[in-house]
Amino acid sequence: MRNFNYYHPTRINFGWGRVNEIGKVVKRNGKKCLLVTVKPFPAMEELFTKVSKLCQEEGVEIIHYDGAIPEPTDECVDIGSEIAAENKVEVILGVGGGSSIDTAKAIAVGARHEGNVWDYRLGQKRIDSKKILPIIAVPTTGGTGAEVTNMSVIKSSKDKTKSALASWDLTPSVALVDPELTLTVPPQITASTGFDAFTHSFETFINKNSSEFIDLYALHALRNVIKYLPIAIKDGTNKEAREALSFAATLGGLCISNIGTTLAHGIAMALGGHASGISHGEGLAIFYPEVNRWTWRHAIEKYAVVGRLFNPALEKSSDESAAENCCDEIESFLKKIGLWISLEDKAVSKDNIRAIANDTLNLRNYTLHPKIANFEEISNLIEKSYTRNK
């Protein structure tokens, strides 16, 4: 075995009905709380009200900021940070999908740091860990793993760039992972967030820095997504499937916190800076076919393992054959879950291709890939992802 390090500071409360513990959990971290969500809508309004009531019953004052948006921007984070600072809140509670939780994390930084939160993205101003407010996360989708990750992905409102704040102190103090909250997630969001969970585990597994310890998490999560995502898309009320996907999402978050993602994630993040209306899972689905075809020969053993998770009949094949077939299996999976899509399908202009490639090189993800891509190779992969044979 290779040497490895593992660390994670989040207390995970997992299981059906765990959201009912939220009042007591928040109270342990502060008496004045900023609840961060998207604008209330029918499927979530009852939950937001319930969470507020449970906290208030424990003597916690709730200030509700409902300005979180898909693909959160520094602008919406700065507004939330001002509200948190003005009200002298002691704890931040993010309830929702990955965007809401990432917004909550960024607000936990912005509330006590000077200037625009964008100034504290990777490689810029240092985040003072002593100034970060405690964070509690309650995910309502089975995908992003943001409830346990040590980063917050946000987008600049001005320069079409997507980046992240990163610090172990951005990891939520407590994650309440209640699969019941995912039962109302519609099929399209179930598919995109579920595929995001798949990619987190897959990319840590093929990562240059992968470890035997994290591989245990990654492979279990991959099995869950492969088996249960199609079931949950077809029947969102299937409790076994929803539980398995919630667990896979949390495992994926633990994976990427310790190992990181690779090239496809970097391209998808860069795409998010130049295009709107594309979920992160959709962006990953767009690039996965071409990235896998370009990669598998440089990680044959790992691709073979995943290929056999999809298709046990590949146990009889050589590693090389199983690895190549893994690409076919992932593409068939994308078709099965309704994510066989292209840049053209999402109305992304070809004029953005080289800018997306350039921004990919500004993120470290590509450096962790089994094969390091240069600008022209990345541009070519994006170009090939522009259309998709139906």
Secondary structure as GFF3:
##gff-version 3
##sequence-region A 1 390
A	DSSP	beta_strand	11	14	.	.	.	ID=ss1
A	DSSP	three_ten_helix	18	21	.	.	.	ID=ss2
A	DSSP	alpha_helix	22	29	.	.	.	ID=ss3
A	DSSP	beta_strand	32	36	.	.	.	ID=ss4
A	DSSP	alpha_helix	42	57	.	.	.	ID=ss5
A	DSSP	beta_strand	61	65	.	.	.	ID=ss6
A	DSSP	alpha_helix	74	86	.	.	.	ID=ss7
A	DSSP	beta_strand	91	96	.	.	.	ID=ss8
A	DSSP	alpha_helix	98	110	.	.	.	ID=ss9
A	DSSP	three_ten_helix	117	120	.	.	.	ID=ss10
A	DSSP	three_ten_helix	129	131	.	.	.	ID=ss11
A	DSSP	beta_strand	135	139	.	.	.	ID=ss12
A	DSSP	beta_strand	151	155	.	.	.	ID=ss13
A	DSSP	beta_strand	162	166	.	.	.	ID=ss14
A	DSSP	three_ten_helix	168	170	.	.	.	ID=ss15
A	DSSP	beta_strand	174	177	.	.	.	ID=ss16
A	DSSP	three_ten_helix	179	182	.	.	.	ID=ss17
A	DSSP	alpha_helix	187	206	.	.	.	ID=ss18
A	DSSP	alpha_helix	212	234	.	.	.	ID=ss19
A	DSSP	alpha_helix	239	258	.	.	.	ID=ss20
A	DSSP	alpha_helix	263	274	.	.	.	ID=ss21
A	DSSP	alpha_helix	280	295	.	.	.	ID=ss22
A	DSSP	three_ten_helix	296	298	.	.	.	ID=ss23
A	DSSP	alpha_helix	300	310	.	.	.	ID=ss24
A	DSSP	three_ten_helix	312	316	.	.	.	ID=ss25
A	DSSP	alpha_helix	319	336	.	.	.	ID=ss26
A	DSSP	three_ten_helix	350	352	.	.	.	ID=ss27
A	DSSP	alpha_helix	353	360	.	.	.	ID=ss28
A	DSSP	three_ten_helix	364	368	.	.	.	ID=ss29
A	DSSP	alpha_helix	375	384	.	.	.	ID=ss30
###
